[in-house]
Amino acid sequence: MRGYALCIAAGILVALWLTASRYAKAGGRGDVILDVASWAVPFGLIGATVGVVAGEGARLLPSRPDLWSAARAWDGAIGVPGAVGLGALGAWIGCRRAGVRLGPVAGAAAPGLAFGAAVAHLGGWFSQQTYGRPSSLPWAAAIAPVHRVPGYENFATFEPVVGYEALWCAAAGGLVLWAARRFALPGERAFALQLALTFAGLFAAESLLIAPAPHLAGLRGDQWAELVTVAGAAAALYRTRHRHGPDVIAPGPASPRPGPAAIGAS
């Protein structure tokens, strides 16, 4: 397996571990998160693999190269909301089948998803595609000649945008943990806050990239996807602004704790 894929797998494991730990501390059944993840993870991966599908389509149906090349060009923009949207749908199905509410699961997962994304973004170092303009800063990233953008072949080190993305996602996870405890956020609000923080930072980081990409109204395709995600998360936070107090989970038979507890306090 390539390093990029290993980082994604490691990010999923980090997210699952932290989510399961928070949910169990809040009084939830220990097996719930794995049951939900068995639906959410495959759905999210399907939403994020548009580029792979486009590549296979170009190989199997070469008569429409224009269609497949366009799909590959916009795969980043489609993949981001696709992973979030389909992953959330999978989580909802998993919660329904497990007989638990989605809100507490989303609240437990919120910081875990941000920390998992931080690990997954490190895969950009192995693909050597997520970097900015030439830089001589001490933390500049060395990019192999084969991966340098045309016009920048004579430069060796560049701004490590992949590092900025990973650090921001980790910071967003820490902010969500703090906010959930400080303000006793219900699960839906904690999850929406995580989306807003994470994708706002990624939107800013995308502006530093120099790799060619489709643009619309001056923004990269990925940035439009991130902007839509932030707007949706902000709308969700506004709609739930009157909700106060953390989610309470009634413990199931496999719960290690005898009484209910709050996600925000874990």
N, C-alpha and C positions, 0 to 999 in steps of 0.2 A: 504494500500500500504506500502511496505517496505521503510525504509529510503533510501536505494540505489536508488530505482526507483524515489522517491521524489526529490533526488538531481539531477538526470538526467532531470526530468521535469523542475525543477527550472533553470538548466543550459540552457535549450532550451528557456525558457521565457526571461532570461537575454540576450541571444544572439539576440532574436527577437526584444526586446525593444531597445537595443543599435543600431542594424542595421536599424530599422525603423527610429530612431531619426536621425542618420547620413544621411540617404538617404533623409529624408524630409528637413533637413537643407541645403542639397546640391541642393535643388530645385526639387526633385522628387515627384511624386504623393504619397500621404499618404497611399493609399491602395495597392501599388505594393508589398511591402515586405510580407504582409500576403498572397497575391496571390501566390507569389513565394514559400513561406514557406509551403503552403498547398501541394506542390509537393516535395520540398527538404527534409522536415522533415520526412515524411513517407519513402521516398527512403533511407535516411540515416539510419533510424532505421532498415529497412529491411537488409541493409548491415551489421549492427552491431549485428544481432541476430542469428548468425550461431550456437552459443552454445545452444540456446533455440531450434532451429530446430533439432540439433543433439540429444538433450535430448528427444524430442518428437519422433524422428525416432527410437531411441533405445526402446522406450516404444511400439510403434506401429508395428515395424518390428524387433523383438528381435532375428531373425535368423542370423543377421550379427552384432554381438556385436563388432567385430574387427573394422568394418568400422565406426560405430558410436563413439566408444571410440577414434579413431584417429581423427575424426572430432571435438570432444569435446576438445581433447588435443591441437589442433591448432586453436581453435575458436578465441583466442585473436589475432593471427597473421592475420587471415582472416578478422576479424571484423573491424580492424583499417582501412586498405585500402578500405574495402567494404563500410564502412560508408562514407569515404571521396569521393570515386569514385561514388557511387550511389547517394549520396547527391548532388554532383556537377551535375550529370545527371538530377536529379529532378529539381535543380535550373535552368538549361538550358531550360528544358521543360516549367517551370513556366514563365521564362522571355519571351520565344517565344509566349506563350499564352497571356501574358500581353502586348506584343508589346514593350518591353523595351530591352536595351542592357544588356548583362550579366556582362560586365566589371564594370560599375558603381555599380551594385548590389554587386558584389564580393568585391569591394573596401570598400563599406559601411559595409559589413558583416565581413571583416577580423578581426578587433579587437574584435568585438562582439563574434565571434566564440571562440577566445582564452579565453575571460573572462567567457563565458558560459562553456567551458571545465574545467576551474578552479573550478567552482561550481559543475559540474558533477563529477569531480574526488573526491570530498569530500565524495561521496557515498562509496568509498573504506573503509572509517572508519566504516561504518555500516556492510559491508560484512566482515571486518577484515581479508582481504586476501592480502593487499598491504603493506607489511612491510619487513624490512631488518633484519640484524643480531641483536642479543641481544645488548641492549644499556642501559646505566645509565644516559644518557644526560637529562637535565631538560625537554626537549621537547619529550622524548621517549614516545611511545604509549603503553598503556597496552592492551595486547591481551588475550582474554579469552582462557582457557585451550583447549576447543574444537576446536579452530581455529589455534592452534600452530602446526608448521611443525614438523613431526616426528624427534626426536633427539634434539628438543628444548623445550620439555615439562616442564623442570625445570626452564625455564626463564619466567619472567613476562612482561618485557618491551622490546620493540624493536624499531629500527629506523623507524620513520614514513614516509615511502616512499610516501604514499598517500599525506602527507602534502607537501613534496618536489614537487610532480607533480602539485598540486594545485597552489603553490606559483610560480612555473616556468611558468605555463600557464598564470597566472595573469600578471607576468612580461613581457611575450611575447606580451600580449595584449597592455600593456603600451608602449612597444618599437615600435609596429606597429603604434599606434596612433601618437607617436612622429615622426617616419620616414615618415608617410604619410603627415604630416604637413611640416616637415623640407625639404623634397625633392620633394614634390608635386607628389607623386607616382600615376601612373594610377592604376585602379582597379585590373587588373590582377597581377601586380607586388606587390601590397600590399597584395593580397591574397596569392601569392606564398611565400612572405616573412614570413607571419604568419605561413604557413605550415612548412617552414624550421626551424624557431625558435622554434615553439611548439614541433615538433617531435624530434628535436635535443636534447632538454632538457629531453623529455620522454625516449629517447634512453639511456641517461646517468643514469636516475633514475632507469630504468629497470635492470641495472647492479648490483644494490644493493639488489634486491629481492633474497630471499632464498627459496621460494616455488618451488617445483619441476615443471619443464616445459620441453617440447621438445627443444633440442638444435641442431643447425646445424653450423658446423665450429666454435664452441665455443660461439655462440650467441644464445640467447633465440629466440623462434619463434616470439614473439612480437617485439623484437629488429630488426629482419630482416624486418618486416613490416614497422617499423619506419624508418629504413635506406633507404628502397625503396622510402618512401614518401619524405624524405629529399632530396634524389638524384633527384627525379622528380621535386620537387620545385626549387632546384638549377638550373636544366636544363631550367626550365621555366624562371627563372630570367636571365639566360645567353641569352636565345633567345630574350628576350624583353629588353635587355640592352640599345638599341638605342631609346627606347620610353621615352619621357620626357613630363612633364606637366600632370596635373590632368585631370580626366574625367570631362566633362561638361554635365550636364543633362538639357535638355529642359523641363521646367515645364509643367505638365499636368493640366487638369482642376481642379483637387482636390488639387493642390499644394498650400501651404500657402504663397509662396513667388513669386513675380511677375517676377523675372529675373533668368537667369541661374547662377549656382554657382558651385564650385569645391568640389569634395569629399575630396581631400587632405587638403582643407582649413577649413573643418568643424570640 
